[in-house]
Amino acid sequence: PGLPESAICVQRFDDSRNSAIHITYRTSLRSSSMREPRDPLLKVIFIYYIHNIK
């Protein structure tokens, strides 16, 4: 008892964190494409985070 509730809480937290990272990732891609063609390190870091959450 109590496990489903905590699972739902964790799932909600993961979803909100995931969407926040996707928004940050898109924003960083847009701003970095204005400044420079690409920021490989930033890209790798964000992809690493996204894969870790999944």
Secondary structure, 3 states (H helix, E strand, C coil): CCHHHHHHHHHHHHHHHHHHHHHHHHHHHHHHHHHCCCCHHHHHHHHHHHHHHC
